Amino acid sequence: MIKKGFTKLGILILYLISLLPFWFLYILSDIAFVIIYYVVHYRRDVVQQNLRNSFPEKTDQERHDIERKYYRYLADLIVETIKMITVSEKQIRKRVVATNSDLVFEYFAKGKSIIAVAGHYCNWEMAALNFNFVTDKRFMIIYKNLSNKTFDDFFIKIRSRFGGQPVAMKQTLRKMIEYRKELTVSVLVGDQTPVMHEVNYFTNFLNQPTAVFLGIEKIAKTIDAAVVFYDMKRVKRGYYEYTLIPLTETPKETAEHEITDMHVKYLEGMIRREPQYWLWSHRRWKFKPEDLHR
């Protein structure tokens, strides 16, 4: 009961903070950066290890620069995520821009539903909210359940504010088959870490064998959907743009693991371009190929 009450109080506090203007939130972000990086040292060991493994060719100073830039951006990402609780449609349209939204309608004209693959890169959640305005078709945001049900329900409400339909990851295939007779757009994050019993494929990602979900490829082939990748860029503080990169519109003609390798490689290229905007504090490399044989 105490934990539940505290969670509700926490949500109320986040709601009140979200009412603050962006300029003030970024002042809070500057303060949060100092606390997270210099005082709390939030997962710095995880970030440093991830950067060493991913960029062995870089010097210690270069990796340190990426690390510091990452934490500064992480603080921005935190306040921007809080702002999404009450952000207006006008602000989303202003701060996130799709550079080639016509591609969506080209696929629809061909009778193709769309699977859009994102990464934990830049503000992927804000981009998903913006995608609501790109299409008038059913728009599904695939999410991984949080362990705390109160917060899980809370973030479902945020993701559905502008008409999106949040769908739990375990229900994804069933929902897409249910809606197979209509044109839909589905957004999935492609760099989630699978749980151990779901690990059955490794690919090379950022200089190391990486366990990846095969769900995107499986769903695309099942419903014959076009697959695109979100290429995101941070234009300036609080402003983003994304370009939809076509990966395939004939998924059934692709080889096994081809779609998976394509979206993983594209994400890697995006990260190498500006590495500070990826979620380096995530424990992405929990499993090794040898774990499959234990």
C-alpha positions in Angstrom: 0.0 0.0 0.0 2.8 2.4 0.9 4.7 1.6 -2.3 1.5 2.1 -4.4 0.8 5.4 -2.7 4.4 6.6 -3.3 4.1 5.6 -6.9 0.9 7.7 -7.3 2.6 10.6 -5.5 5.6 10.3 -7.9 3.3 10.4 -10.9 1.6 13.5 -9.5 5.0 15.2 -9.1 6.0 14.3 -12.6 2.7 15.7 -13.9 3.3 19.0 -12.1 6.9 19.2 -13.5 5.6 18.5 -17.0 3.6 21.8 -16.8 6.8 23.8 -16.7 8.0 25.4 -20.0 10.8 23.7 -22.0 13.3 26.5 -21.2 12.9 25.9 -17.5 13.0 22.1 -17.8 16.4 22.5 -19.5 17.7 24.4 -16.5 16.6 21.4 -14.4 18.3 19.2 -16.9 21.6 21.1 -16.4 21.3 20.5 -12.6 20.3 16.9 -13.1 23.4 16.3 -15.3 25.7 17.3 -12.5 23.9 15.1 -10.0 23.7 12.0 -12.3 27.2 12.3 -13.6 29.3 13.7 -10.8 27.4 12.9 -7.7 25.4 9.7 -8.2 27.7 8.2 -10.9 24.7 6.6 -12.4 25.8 3.4 -14.2 29.1 4.9 -15.3 30.8 1.6 -15.1 28.2 0.1 -17.5 28.6 3.1 -19.9 32.4 2.9 -19.8 32.5 -0.8 -20.5 29.9 -0.5 -23.3 32.0 2.3 -24.9 35.3 0.3 -24.6 33.8 -2.7 -26.2 32.0 -0.8 -29.0 34.8 1.6 -29.9 38.2 -0.1 -29.2 39.7 2.0 -32.0 39.0 5.2 -30.1 41.3 6.7 -27.5 40.4 6.9 -23.8 39.9 10.6 -24.2 37.5 10.2 -27.2 35.5 7.6 -25.3 35.4 9.9 -22.2 34.1 12.8 -24.4 31.3 10.5 -25.7 30.5 9.4 -22.1 30.2 13.0 -20.9 28.1 14.1 -23.9 25.9 11.1 -23.3 25.1 11.9 -19.7 24.4 15.5 -20.7 21.9 14.3 -23.3 20.4 11.7 -20.9 19.4 14.5 -18.6 17.7 16.3 -21.5 16.0 13.1 -22.4 14.6 12.7 -18.9 13.0 16.1 -18.8 11.7 15.8 -22.3 10.1 12.5 -21.4 8.4 14.1 -18.4 7.2 16.9 -20.7 5.4 14.4 -22.9 2.8 14.0 -20.1 1.3 17.3 -21.1 3.0 18.4 -24.3 0.7 19.8 -26.9 0.2 18.7 -30.5 1.5 22.1 -31.6 4.7 21.6 -29.7 5.2 18.0 -31.0 4.7 19.2 -34.6 7.1 22.1 -34.0 9.9 20.1 -32.3 9.8 16.8 -34.3 9.7 16.9 -38.1 9.4 14.0 -40.5 11.5 14.7 -43.6 9.8 12.3 -46.0 6.3 11.4 -44.8 5.2 10.9 -48.4 6.8 7.5 -48.2 4.0 6.3 -45.9 1.4 7.2 -48.5 3.4 5.6 -51.3 3.3 2.3 -49.4 -0.4 2.7 -48.6 -1.1 3.2 -52.3 0.5 -0.2 -52.9 -1.7 -1.8 -50.3 1.2 -2.2 -47.9 1.1 -1.8 -44.1 4.3 -0.5 -42.5 6.6 -1.6 -39.8 8.8 1.2 -38.6 11.9 0.1 -36.7 13.4 2.6 -34.2 16.3 2.4 -31.8 16.8 3.8 -28.3 18.3 6.8 -30.0 17.6 10.5 -29.6 14.0 11.0 -28.3 12.4 7.9 -29.9 9.2 8.3 -27.8 8.6 11.9 -29.0 9.2 10.8 -32.6 6.5 8.1 -32.1 4.1 10.7 -30.9 4.8 12.8 -34.0 4.2 9.8 -36.3 0.5 9.9 -35.2 0.2 13.0 -37.3 1.8 11.5 -40.4 -0.9 8.9 -41.0 -4.7 8.6 -40.5 -4.5 4.8 -40.4 -4.3 2.6 -37.3 -1.1 3.5 -35.6 0.4 1.0 -33.1 3.2 1.6 -30.7 4.7 -1.7 -29.5 6.1 -1.5 -26.0 7.7 -3.7 -23.4 5.8 -3.9 -20.1 7.2 -2.2 -17.0 7.4 -4.2 -13.8 5.5 -1.5 -11.9 1.9 -1.7 -13.2 1.0 1.9 -12.1 3.8 3.3 -14.1 3.1 0.9 -16.9 -0.5 2.1 -17.2 0.7 5.7 -16.9 3.1 5.5 -19.8 0.4 3.7 -21.9 -1.7 6.8 -21.5 1.2 9.0 -22.6 1.8 7.0 -25.7 -1.9 7.0 -26.6 -2.5 10.7 -26.1 -2.6 11.6 -29.8 -4.5 8.5 -31.1 -1.7 5.9 -31.0 -2.6 2.4 -29.9 -0.1 0.9 -27.5 0.3 -2.9 -27.9 2.2 -5.0 -25.4 5.1 -6.8 -27.1 3.7 -10.3 -26.4 0.5 -9.4 -28.2 2.1 -7.9 -31.3 1.8 -10.7 -33.7 -1.8 -11.5 -32.6 -2.9 -7.9 -33.0 -1.3 -7.4 -36.4 -2.9 -10.6 -37.7 -6.2 -9.3 -36.3 -5.8 -6.1 -38.3 -4.3 -7.7 -41.4 -7.2 -6.6 -43.6 -6.6 -2.9 -43.0 -3.6 -0.7 -43.6 -1.6 -0.1 -40.4 1.6 1.5 -39.2 3.5 -0.2 -36.3 6.5 1.2 -34.5 8.9 -1.2 -32.8 12.2 -0.6 -31.0 14.7 -3.0 -32.6 17.5 -2.9 -30.0 15.7 -4.4 -27.0 17.5 -7.2 -25.2 15.6 -10.5 -25.4 15.1 -12.6 -22.3 17.3 -15.7 -22.2 14.7 -18.2 -23.3 14.0 -16.1 -26.4 17.7 -15.8 -27.5 18.2 -17.8 -30.7 20.2 -15.5 -33.0 23.3 -13.3 -32.6 24.6 -10.8 -35.0 27.6 -8.5 -35.0 26.6 -5.1 -33.6 29.1 -2.4 -32.4 32.1 -4.8 -32.6 30.6 -7.6 -30.5 28.1 -10.6 -30.9 24.7 -9.3 -29.9 21.5 -11.2 -29.1 18.6 -9.7 -31.1 14.9 -10.2 -31.4 13.7 -11.8 -34.6 10.1 -10.6 -34.1 10.3 -7.7 -36.5 11.3 -10.0 -39.3 8.8 -12.6 -38.4 5.9 -10.1 -38.2 6.9 -8.4 -41.5 6.9 -11.7 -43.4 3.6 -12.9 -41.7 1.6 -9.8 -42.8 3.8 -8.9 -45.8 4.5 -5.4 -44.5 7.0 -2.9 -45.8 9.8 -2.3 -43.3 11.4 1.1 -42.8 14.0 2.4 -40.3 13.8 5.6 -38.3 16.9 7.6 -39.0 16.8 10.3 -36.2 18.9 13.4 -35.8 19.0 16.0 -33.1 18.8 19.3 -34.8 19.4 21.3 -31.6 18.3 21.1 -28.0 14.7 20.0 -27.9 14.4 19.7 -31.7 14.6 16.6 -33.9 14.0 15.3 -37.4 13.6 11.8 -38.6 13.8 10.2 -42.1 12.1 6.9 -42.9 14.7 4.7 -44.7 13.1 1.9 -46.8 14.6 -1.5 -45.9 12.2 -3.8 -47.9 8.7 -3.8 -49.2 8.9 -7.5 -50.2 9.8 -9.1 -46.9 8.7 -12.6 -48.0 11.4 -12.5 -50.7 14.2 -11.8 -48.2 16.5 -14.5 -46.8 16.4 -15.6 -43.2 17.8 -13.0 -40.8 18.2 -10.5 -43.7 15.7 -8.0 -42.4 17.1 -8.3 -38.9 20.7 -7.7 -40.0 19.6 -4.7 -42.1 17.9 -2.8 -39.3 20.7 -3.7 -36.9 23.4 -2.4 -39.3 21.5 0.8 -40.0 21.2 1.5 -36.3 24.9 0.9 -35.9 25.7 3.4 -38.6 23.4 6.0 -36.9 25.1 5.4 -33.6 28.6 5.7 -35.1 27.6 9.0 -36.7 26.7 10.6 -33.3 27.2 8.1 -30.5 26.2 10.3 -27.6 22.5 9.9 -28.5 22.2 6.2 -27.9 21.2 4.6 -24.6 24.6 3.5 -23.4 23.5 3.0 -19.8 21.3 0.0 -20.9 22.9 -3.4 -20.1 22.6 -4.4 -23.8 25.1 -7.2 -23.9 23.8 -9.6 -21.2 24.3 -12.7 -23.2 27.1 -14.4 -25.3 26.7 -17.0 -28.0 28.1 -19.6 -25.7 25.1 -19.0 -23.4 22.9 -20.8 -25.9 24.7 -24.1 -25.2 24.5 -24.1 -21.4 
